[in-house]
Every structure is written in structure tokens, then in C-alpha cells.
Amino acid sequence: FPFYYEIKIILVLWLLSPATKGSSILYRRFVHPALIRREAEIDDALARATEQGYTAVLHLGTKGVNYATTVLMQTAIK
């Protein structure tokens, strides 16, 4: 692709320049509307991930306590 690096540098400068506010333009035109449209989906995914995280921690905690109990009992028996 001809001029790939030159175009890439110009794009990065446009995005980072406070004078052009390129990143703000992209955010307002594309990212923010997409986030608004999918807000409910994102909230549901975060809620599911939180619930799964709590479940995983509870499960691993239970396994850890059971393992520690087993080790202590075996040590006490010896």
C-alpha cells in the first residue's frame, strides 16, 4: 500500500493534535453513539461477569477451605 507510513503518521498527528481535536471528533461521531446504542447490552454483560466472578471466587474459596481441612486432618492423623 503506497504511502502507508506517511498516512499513518498524519492520522496519528491529527488524532493527537489539540488544534484539530481529531480524537474528540471520532469519539463524538462514532464511539459515543455506539456506546449509547449498546448501553443495555454492556450493562448486562458487566452484571453477568460480576455474578460469574463472585461465583468463581466462592467456588475456589470453598475448594481452598476443603483442601486446607484435608491437609490439616491428614497432618493431625500422622
C-alpha positions, 0 to 999 in steps of 0.5 A: 500500500503506497504511502502507508507510513506517511498516512499513518503518521498524519492520522496519528498527528491529527488524532493527537493534535489539540488544534484539530481535536481529531480524537474528540471528533471520532469519539463524538461521531462514532464511539459515543453513539455506539456506546449509547446504542449498546448501553443495555447490552454492556450493562448486562454483560458487566452484571453477568461477569460480576455474578460469574466472578463472585461465583468463581471466587466462592467456588475456589474459596470453598475448594481452598477451605476443603483442601486446607481441612484435608491437609490439616486432618491428614497432618493431625492423623500422622 
